[in-house]
């Protein structure tokens, strides 16, 4: 629950920071993006939240490396990286054990 609240609180700040920097975001077809996260980083879907009018906010985490990626996927199935990093404790995400899929 804490991670959900944190992600919902941080999401607007992440979007604002991205716009403020005016840096291009990495955006690709969702299938290609997911394949890259799995193949290159060993990440899998840990959480997904609907953002009305924007699409889906997805958090992908590596259960072995602790890396993470936050994606915003729109209605056209295009996913953009809004943030990424490392240091996540995969043991604290029950969705990883359940193999969450959308």
Secondary structure, 3 states (H helix, E strand, C coil): CHHHHHHHHHHHHHHHHHHHHCCCCCEEEHHHHHHHHHHHHCEEEEEEEEECCCEEEEEEEECCCCCEEEEEECCCCEEEEEEEECCCCHHHCHHHHHCCCC
